[in-house]
């Protein structure tokens, strides 16, 4: 049979820095939130620019507007 005895400090329950873990998780959630906003704004602006006769500059203005409103709502 395989030997399942602990071989190192990680397997024996080493102390963790929970405050650092919470800060890292909080940064990850913030990054995911803001990146999701930018990706959604890009997709909406691309659809607006490509599928209407609005053009590039109108789509760019729409992108900036969506990012500004989304940033205000997600603060």
N, C-alpha and C positions, 0 to 999 in steps of 0.2 A: 504494500500500500504506500501511498504518498505520505511524506512527512509534512504535517501542517503546523509545526511549531513556529512561533514568531521568530523572524530572522533579523529584524531591524527596528529602529525606534518608530517608524511610521506605522508598522503593524501593531505596535503595542499601545497605540493611542497617544502619539506625541502631541504636545500642547500646540494649539492653533491660535493665530492672531485674529480674533473674530472682528475687531474693529477694522482691520485692513481688508478682511474679506467683505465686510459690509460696504466699505468705500469702493472697492473694485466692482462689486455687483451694481452699486448705484451708478457708477460711471458707465458700465455696460448698458444698463437700461436707458440712460440718457442718450448715449450714442445711438442705440437702436431706435429710440423715439425720433431723434432729429434726422437720422438717415432715412427713416420711413417717410417722414414729411417731405424731404427733398426728392426722393424717388417718386412719390405720388404726384408732386408738383411737376416734375419733369414729364411724367407720362401724360398728365392732363394738358400741359402746355404743348407737348408734341402732337397730341390728338387734335388740339385746337388749331395748331399751325399747319398740319398736314391735310386735315380733312375739311377745312373751311377755306375761304378765300382771304383769310385774315393776314397770313404771311408771318415772316420771321419776327419782326419787331413787335407785333401785337402779341405773339406767343411769348416773347421774352418779358413783356410787361405783365402778362398774365402770370407767368412763372414767379416773378418778383412779388406780385400781389398775393398769390397763394402762399408763398413762403412768409411774407410779412403777417398775414392773417393767421396762418398756422402757428407761427412763432409766438404771436400774442396769445393764442388759445392754449398752447402747450406749455407756457411758462410755469 
